[in-house]
Amino acid sequence: MTRISLVDQTQQLIAPYLRPGDSAIDATAGNGYDTAFLAHTVGPHGHVYVFDLQQKALTATKSHLATRGLSHIPVRYCLSCHQYLSQHIAENDSLNIKAIMFNLGYLPGGDKTLTTQAGSTLIAIQSAVNLLAIDGCLSIIAYPGHRAGALEFSCIYNWFTTLNPLSYALKRISIEKTLRPAPEVFFIRRRR
Ligand SMILES: C[S@@+](CC[C@H](N)C(=O)[O-])C[C@H]1O[C@@H](n2cnc3c(N)ncnc32)[C@H](O)[C@@H]1O
């Protein structure tokens, strides 16, 4: 049996809510796989904002989009911590964002000290949730298996449990039959 990765499962959760022409945010560019998914889905009339602290990640993302034939899709590359995300979003996109993806941790194959941190991640996800359109969704893949990731995971978990289920549809997915602590997806869809 093939096991579908958490990254693929997350994209499948988002896909029904994202349409051509929409605006979306990838809050952690990495190697650009999620940006490519978002760019492919929103198409040439949509818009994707992508954030990373490392120029290396933004460059890798740009080149991944080129390889996938997606260079013509409007993508704004933001070399910035995602805690400042709302400062980079165009005014007409505020409350109009249909999908926001966070895949936390460090750049695969890169410097593990340049990892996402609980404090800035919490600021980022709180401001991100305030940008969502109705039926817009936000996903967070969190990795509690390393030190910074464990603290980050518990802060996200605590924040997630405070969200009002009347305002947000909430879901968590984890990998089954694996060593603990396993990564998890936190998925939030704005209802109203
Ligand atoms: C696991 S990777 C993301 C994978 C990516 N979504 C993909 O599809 O390839 C995490 C990324 O988050 C970036 N990062 C770490 N701290 C950050 C911060 N405060 N703001 C924005 N990006 C950050 C890292 O540089 C790294 O590239």
Ligand as a Chemical Component Dictionary entry (heavy atoms), coordinates in Angstrom:
data_LIG
# 
_chem_comp.id                   LIG 
_chem_comp.type                 NON-POLYMER 
_chem_comp.pdbx_formal_charge   0 
_chem_comp.three_letter_code    LIG 
# 
loop_
_chem_comp_atom.comp_id 
_chem_comp_atom.atom_id 
_chem_comp_atom.alt_atom_id 
_chem_comp_atom.type_symbol 
_chem_comp_atom.charge 
_chem_comp_atom.model_Cartn_x 
_chem_comp_atom.model_Cartn_y 
_chem_comp_atom.model_Cartn_z 
_chem_comp_atom.pdbx_ordinal 
LIG C1  C1  C 0  10.250 22.654 5.728  1  
LIG S1  S1  S 1  10.797 24.051 4.799  2  
LIG C2  C2  C 0  9.361  24.421 3.808  3  
LIG C3  C3  C 0  9.078  23.433 2.692  4  
LIG C4  C4  C 0  8.314  24.065 1.548  5  
LIG N1  N1  N 0  6.961  24.437 1.900  6  
LIG C5  C5  C 0  8.321  23.226 0.274  7  
LIG O1  O1  O 0  7.245  22.966 -0.293 8  
LIG O2  O2  O -1 9.427  22.872 -0.191 9  
LIG C6  C6  C 0  10.757 25.368 5.995  10 
LIG C7  C7  C 0  11.249 26.704 5.463  11 
LIG O3  O3  O 0  10.880 27.710 6.422  12 
LIG C8  C8  C 0  11.855 28.728 6.355  13 
LIG N2  N2  N 0  11.777 29.578 7.546  14 
LIG C9  C9  C 0  12.328 29.381 8.762  15 
LIG N3  N3  N 0  11.985 30.378 9.590  16 
LIG C10 C10 C 0  11.204 31.246 8.880  17 
LIG C11 C11 C 0  10.548 32.455 9.182  18 
LIG N4  N4  N 0  10.602 32.985 10.406 19 
LIG N5  N5  N 0  9.835  33.080 8.205  20 
LIG C12 C12 C 0  9.761  32.533 6.956  21 
LIG N6  N6  N 0  10.364 31.375 6.617  22 
LIG C13 C13 C 0  11.064 30.727 7.561  23 
LIG C14 C14 C 0  13.164 27.963 6.237  24 
LIG O4  O4  O 0  14.187 28.802 5.736  25 
LIG C15 C15 C 0  12.766 26.823 5.286  26 
LIG O5  O5  O 0  13.069 27.152 3.962  27 
# 
loop_
_chem_comp_bond.comp_id 
_chem_comp_bond.atom_id_1 
_chem_comp_bond.atom_id_2 
_chem_comp_bond.value_order 
_chem_comp_bond.pdbx_ordinal 
LIG C1  S1  SING 1  
LIG S1  C2  SING 2  
LIG S1  C6  SING 3  
LIG C2  C3  SING 4  
LIG C3  C4  SING 5  
LIG C4  N1  SING 6  
LIG C4  C5  SING 7  
LIG C5  O1  DOUB 8  
LIG C5  O2  SING 9  
LIG C6  C7  SING 10 
LIG C7  O3  SING 11 
LIG C7  C15 SING 12 
LIG O3  C8  SING 13 
LIG C8  N2  SING 14 
LIG C8  C14 SING 15 
LIG N2  C9  SING 16 
LIG N2  C13 SING 17 
LIG C9  N3  DOUB 18 
LIG N3  C10 SING 19 
LIG C10 C11 SING 20 
LIG C10 C13 DOUB 21 
LIG C11 N4  SING 22 
LIG C11 N5  DOUB 23 
LIG N5  C12 SING 24 
LIG C12 N6  DOUB 25 
LIG N6  C13 SING 26 
LIG C14 O4  SING 27 
LIG C14 C15 SING 28 
LIG C15 O5  SING 29 
# 
